[in-house]
Amino acid sequence: MKDRLHLLVIDPQNDFCDLPPESLPIDTETGRARMPALPVPGAHDNMLRLAQLIERGRAGLAAITVTLDSHHRYHVAHPTFWVAGDGGPVMPFTEITAADVCAARFLPRDPRGRERALAYLDALEAAGRYRLMVWPVHCEIGTWGHNVHDAVRNAYNRWEDAALGVVAKVAKGSNPWTEHYSAVMAEVPDAGEPDTLENRQLLASLRDADRVYIAGEAGSHCVKSTVEHIAERFGADASKLVLITDCMSPVQGFEAQQQDFFDRMRAAGVGFAQASDVVQELLVNAGR
């Protein structure tokens, strides 16, 4: 009898991929190539390896889930939300704390949002997982950057055709008042916004698997946060999780965060594999 093997792909989107020039479409308005907003070094090669894994091993996969970072342009983690205390712009990769807002070093562009933003920053910092990082506007809903990397999408489309199945899509990040690295829940959930709360349907689908292979971008942020939440909820069953380490990479400058994540997950019993190892496991499972 076949094992139920589930592939979880976290945010395999164009905006996170360091795509080569020949893969970049032309913006018809400007006549220039569209550029990924937040490219992760190595992500394009990661996605090509992942696509090959799906192509070669698809008969051994029972389920595929893809998460999608899905933001509005106006978002608490985008420069569009903030202004510097002197009235100037806030540049991407700026960290903003509650103390910064209290001291008016950075403020919401809309003064009416100050108290809510401050309450969010206080809650975020109290949780101790992240401080607010201002990222370039990325994965804006409806844009090319929000779309899945072509090779990965084509590969999972062929899995759908062969399996007569549906790749589950899990959107996260559309609430403009909270960061949402993890597909399980937002960094600061809002009881009045169900999309920010724990995604029990996703967790149930993963618990139903005998093994969950995990790939995607970035290993320092959304993969890290998602897997931390899953492993925490699975407890001893975290051993059914397997990180495909050559199908993920960290955001540049955050390599240490990915390595720390790997070390903690290894201690929690999470497995580690290369794409080639996973392909062999899928082929064996297909033959059962």
N, C-alpha and C positions, 0 to 999 in steps of 0.2 A: 504494500500500500504506500502511495506517495506521501511524503511529508508535506505539510502546508507551509510553503515558503513564501514570505511576503517581502517585497522590495519597497522600502520607504525612501523616496527621493526628495530631499529638502531644497527648495528654491533653486531649481536648475534653470535660471532665467537669464535672458540676454544681458541685462544690466550688470550681472555679477561675473560675466565671462570675458576673458581677455581675448576676444575674437580677432582673427587675422583680417587684414584689410579686405580680402576677397569675400569675406562673409558679412561685410557691413553694407546694409542697404542705403540707398540715396534718399535723403529727405527732399521731397519734391518742392517744398517751399524755399529751402535755402540752396539746393543743388549740391550740398555737401553730404558726406557720409554720416550716418547716424553713429554716435559713439556710445558704448556702454557707460553708464553713469558711475558705477562703482566696481570696476573690473578687479577680480581676484587673480593674482598671478598664478598661472597653472590651471585655471578653471576650464579653459577650452579643452585642453588635453584630458582633464578629468572627465569631462562630459563625453568626449569621444570614446574613452575607455568604458564608461558606463553604457553608452549606446551599444558597443560591441558585446558587452556582457548580456544585455537584454536580447540582442539579436541571437547570440549563440545559445543562451540558456533559457530562452523564453518558455520552452515546453516544461521546464521544471518549476516555473513560477505559478503560484496559485493566485497571487494578488499583487497589484502595484498601487501605491499611493504617492501622489505628488503634492507637495505643499507649495504655495505661491505667495510670496511677499506681495502685498496688494495695498498700495498707499494712495492717498490723495496728495495733490501738490502741497496743500496747506496741511502741515503735520508738525507735531511738537519736536520731531527729530529732523526737521528740514530747515534750511536757512530762511525759507519763506515765512516761518513762524516768528523769528526773532529779529531784534534790532540791538545794536551795541548801545551802551549808555551815552556815547557821544553822537548817536544818530546814524552811525555808519553801519554797513552790512556785517552780518556774522558769517564767517567763512566756514565751509565744511571742515570737519575734523576738529571743531572747537568743542571742548567739554564745558557744560554749564551745570552749576550746582545751585542748590537752594540759596546758599550764601551769596552767590553771584547776583541772583535776582533781588535779594534783600538789600544788597549794596548798590543796586541799579547799574551793575557792570553790564548786564544783559537783561533785556525786558521783552515781553511779547509785543509784537507790532500793534496788536489790538489791546489797548490798556484794560479793557474789560476782562481780559483773560489772565490778568496777573495773579489773582488769588487762586484760581484753579490751577494754573501752571505751578505756582509755589507749592500747593498741596500735593500735586503730582510728584514734584521733585523731592519733597520731604518723604513721601511714601516710597519712592524708588530707592532713595538712599538708605532708608530704614531697612529695606529688604536685603541690602548688602550684596546684590548680584551685579548690578551695573550702576554707573552714573550716566546721566544723559550725554550722549554724543550726537552732535549735529552732523548728519551725513548729507552728501549731495542728494538732491531730489532723485529718487530712484524707484523703480518698479511702480511707476504711476499707472493706475488702472486704465486700460485701453491703449497703452502705448506699446511700441515695438519692444522696449526694454522690459516690459512686464511679461512678454511671451517666453515660452520655453525654448531652450536651445534646440535648433532644428534637428540635429542628429538624435538627440534624446527623444524628442517628440515623434520623429519618424519611426524610431525603434519601438516605442511603446504603442504607437498606432498599429504596427504589425503584430504585436502581442495581442492587442484587442481583436484584430481580425482573426487571428488563429484561435484564441481562447473563447471567442464570442463573449468577451467580458468588457468591463468598463474600468479604466484607470480612474480611481477616486481622486478628486481634486479638493484640496483643503486650503481655502484662502485665509490669510491672516494679515492684520495690519491696517484695516480700513478705518478704525477709530482714530481720529486725529489727535486724541488726547493721551495716548499711551503707546509706548514702544511694544512691539510684539515679535520679539526674536523667536520665541518658542511657538511651535505649532500646537502645543498643548494648552497654553493660556498666555494672556498678555502679561507684561512685567508688573503692571498695576491693574488688576481686573476691576471692572466697574459693574456693580451688581445690576445696574439698569441697562447694561449693554451685553446681551447674551453672547455675542461673538468674542468678547474678551474673557469669558469664563472658561473653566476647564472643559476641553473638548472630549467628553466622555465617549462619543461615538468613535472617534479616532482611537482612543485607548482601547476600547472594546475590540475593534477590528485587529489591532496589533496583538492583543492578548490571545486572540483566536488562532494565531499562527504558532507553528512549531519553532520557527526561526524567523527573525526579522533582520534583513540586510539593510544597512543604512548608508546612503551616499548623499552628496550635495554640497552646497556652499552656504556660508563659509564655515570651515571647521572651528574657527575662533568665535563665531557668533551664533548664527541660527541653527547650525547642526549641533553645536555645543549646548545651547540652551534647550533645544528640543529633547535631545538625548538625556540630558540631566533630569528633566522632568519625567520622562518615561521611566528611566532607571529608578528614580526615587519612588515612583508609584508601583513598579513591578517588584521591588524588593529582591528576593532570591531568584525570581524569574528574569532578572536583568541578564542572566546568562544566555537567554535566547536572543539577545541583541548582538549583532555583529557589525562593527564599523569597517567599511571598505576604504582603507586609508589612502589608496591611490586614486580614489574618486572624490576627494575633497581636499581643500587647501585653506590656509588662513588668510584673512585680510592682511595686506602688507603692514608690518609693524606690530602685528598681534600674534606672532609665531609662538611666543611664550604662553599665551592664553590657550592656544590649541594644545600645546604639549602638556600643560597642566591638566587640561580636560582629559586627554588621553590617559595620563597617569591615574587620575581619579576613577575613570571608568574601568580601567584594567583592575584596579583594586576592588571595584564593585562587582567584578565577574563578567563584565561585558567582553565579548570576543573581538578579535581583530583579524582582518584578512586582506589580501590583495584581490583585485578583480579576477585575475587568472585562477585563483583558488576557488572563488565563488562560482565561476563558470563550471569548473569540474564538479562541484557539489550539485549544481543545477542539472547538469547532464546525467549524473548518477540518479538523481531524483526522478528525472523524466523517464528513465528506463525501468523504474519500479512498477 
